[in-house]
Amino acid sequence: MARKASKALEDQGYSKLEAHCIALNEYYKALRKAGFSEGLSLFMITDVPSYPRWILPDPIDPEKFGDYEDDEDDY
């Protein structure tokens, strides 16, 4: 359901990041409406493994981008 909604948001001109943020906002509001406290709702939206699998678009596969080397990390 949310994947179709995410695609619909992108079709309306929202970027993938904007669609992701809208999904997070909707998740937060649904948690609050379901009776979760503000603190627990904020925790739930920051705990990605707690998300229902269908709430956000598929994650980006890092293998598609190849190896990433950042010299700054070596210092």
C-alpha positions in Angstrom: 0.0 0.0 0.0 2.6 2.6 1.0 4.8 1.6 -2.0 2.0 2.6 -4.3 1.5 5.8 -2.2 5.3 6.5 -2.5 5.1 6.1 -6.3 2.1 8.3 -6.4 4.0 11.0 -4.4 6.9 10.8 -6.9 4.4 11.0 -9.8 3.2 14.3 -8.2 6.7 15.7 -8.3 8.0 14.8 -4.9 11.6 13.5 -4.7 12.3 10.1 -3.2 13.6 11.9 -0.1 10.4 14.0 0.2 8.3 10.8 -0.2 10.3 9.1 2.5 9.8 12.1 4.9 6.1 12.1 4.2 5.9 8.4 5.0 7.7 9.0 8.3 5.3 11.7 9.2 2.3 9.5 8.4 3.9 6.7 10.5 4.3 9.1 13.4 0.8 10.4 13.2 -0.6 6.8 13.0 1.4 5.8 16.1 0.0 8.8 18.0 -3.5 8.1 16.8 -3.1 4.5 18.0 -2.3 5.8 21.5 1.5 5.7 21.5 3.1 8.4 23.6 5.1 11.2 21.9 8.4 9.8 23.1 7.6 6.2 22.1 6.4 7.4 18.7 9.6 9.3 18.1 11.6 6.3 19.1 9.6 4.1 16.7 10.3 6.3 13.7 14.0 6.3 14.5 14.1 2.5 14.9 14.1 1.4 11.3 13.8 -2.3 12.1 10.5 -1.6 13.8 8.9 -0.3 10.5 6.4 -2.5 8.8 8.1 -3.7 5.6 5.6 -2.0 3.3 5.7 1.5 4.9 8.7 2.8 2.9 10.0 2.2 -0.6 12.7 -0.5 -1.0 16.0 0.6 0.4 18.8 1.5 -2.0 21.1 -1.4 -2.8 24.7 -0.2 -2.0 26.1 -2.8 -4.4 24.7 -0.8 -7.3 27.1 2.0 -6.5 30.3 -0.1 -6.3 33.1 0.3 -3.8 33.4 3.6 -2.0 36.7 4.7 -0.6 37.0 7.9 1.4 40.5 9.0 2.2 39.2 11.2 5.0 38.1 8.2 7.0 41.8 7.0 7.3 42.8 9.9 9.5 
